[in-house]
C-alpha cells in the first residue's frame, strides 16, 4: 500500500514532526516509571517520525518495567514558513498562505464588486436592473485588477458597461484592498 509512504513524504516536506516526553503522564503510570524517567525520556526524545506514527496508531514502547504509548508524548509540529498545515494519520491538508500578485488583484476585484453592490442597494436598484459603471483610479494595480476581472465584475453587478473616467470629478471616492479608486453607477 502506498498511502502511508505518501503521507510520510507529504508530512516530512510540510511539517517537521517531533515528540517530547509528557512527564505528568509518565509519572501518573506509577513509581517504576518515575524512577526510570531518564531512560524513558532518552527513548522518547530520539523517536523517528515513523516511530511516532506507530505510537499514534496504538503501538507501545516496551521497557523492563512496563510500556509507554502515545499518551506519554507531547507532539510538536513545526510547519514550513508561509504554510498552514493540519494532519492526522489519514490526511494532511496544507494551505499556502502567500498572497500572490494575481490573488491580490482578484481580491481587489471582489472588493470592487462589493462596493458596486452596496451602491446598487443604496440607490434602490432592483436585482435585475442593468447598470453602467464609471471608474477612475491612479493605481496600476486597480486598473490591472479590473482589466483581468472585467467579465466577473460585470456579471456580478449586472453592469452592461464599465468605463474609465479621465478624472475623479463627480465620482464617489473609495478603496478596494487598499487601492484608491472613485466610481459611480447609473441605470443603463
Buried (B, 14 or more C-beta within 10 A) or exposed (E): EEEBEEBBEBBEEBBEBBBEBBBEBBEEBEEEBEEBEEEBBEBBEEBEBEBBBBBBEEEBBEBEBBEBBBEBBEEEEEBEEEBEBEBEEEEBEBEEEEEEEEEBBBBBBBBBBEBBBEBBEEEEBEEEEBBBBBBBBEBEBBBBBBEBBEEBBBEBBBBEEBEEBEEBEEBEEBBBBEBBBBBBBEEE
